[in-house]
Amino acid sequence: MSGEAAEKILSNEPDGSFIVRDSSDDHYIFSLSFRLNSCVRHVRIEHDQGNFSFGSCTKFKSHTIVDFIENAVEHSRSGRYLFFLHRRPVLGPMRVQLLHPVSRFKQVQSLQHICRFIILKMVRKDLIATLPLPRRLIDYLSTPHYYSEQLIEQEERAESPVSSSTGELEKICFTPQGLS
């Protein structure tokens, strides 16, 4: 799912809503899109030495993405750890609450996407090119999307009512309660 698709899905959700999605950067597996102060923001989730974390915030980490997100929601609700979006120094940090996970599958996937998912589940990646399929399908199967296809067409992007901050990815870090 693209950042634009996440923005569209989150546009009608309350602050604190978020979606975990595939990162558009090949150096990362996942990105997190979340709603904060009526805007949608995007951050990358780091994966290093078998742990998921928010960048340099290595004290808050988990071995699986599911545990990482569940812990982030639990900490957001309890206030035990506070997450902050570090913006430009002049603006100061903003507290981020990850409270409402939103399914990226709010929109039904196409039959094409479902077939692709099953084929990739059953056939090793290095054997895709040997399948007796037209070149266009081989190319589609070889495109590196982890879970979801692009959901928004070019014309829908222009109609999107959501104003993303700057389209830039930002950094999140956490602070134990009472510290800043």
HUKAUR-V303206 format. One line per field, one symbol per residue. psi: psi as a letter, one per 20 degrees, with the letter a starting at -180 (. if undefined). A space follows every 10 residues. Layout:
psi=???
This chain:
psi=prhggggggi hjqrqiqqpp rqqipiiqgq qppqppljqp rpqqpqoplj qprncimihn rqhqhghggg gggghghhjg qppqooaqhh hrqppppnhn pppikhppqq hggggggggh hhpqhiigii qmqqhghggg hipmpghqrp iprghhghip ipoqfjiqqr pqrqpqpiq.
